[in-house]
Amino acid sequence: MANTAGLSCASANRWLRRSEVEGDARLHDRSMRPKHNPGRTLRSPESRVRALRRAGLVAVAIALRLGLPRSTVGGILRCQEPGRLTALEPKPEVIRYERKAPGELLRVDTK
């Protein structure tokens, strides 16, 4: 029966189990995202990495200081913080000049 529906036997059994346990209303497609990730970095190293980044350290220095792999620090920074240190610096104030009359500094040379 699974072949006529274009499904593998494992998929057909999964759908049958869902219909028996949860009823027909729950036979919708589900997310393939895992419910938990045991290899995920803990929250406390993430917050320390972000704090050191805001202090102006580069990823390699953060990895050495915290004893974490550089790839882990790089992954945290890619997800949480701007990629470049210059993005953390405040932007310089724009200096504009103001004059009493329009064209006050305009000079026209004619011959």
Secondary structure, DSSP 8 states (H G I E B T S, - for coil): -HHHHT--HHHHHHHHHHHHHH-GGG-S----S-S--TTS--HHHHHHHHHHHHTT--HHHHHHHHT--HHHHHHHHHHHS-SSGGGTS----------SSTTTT------
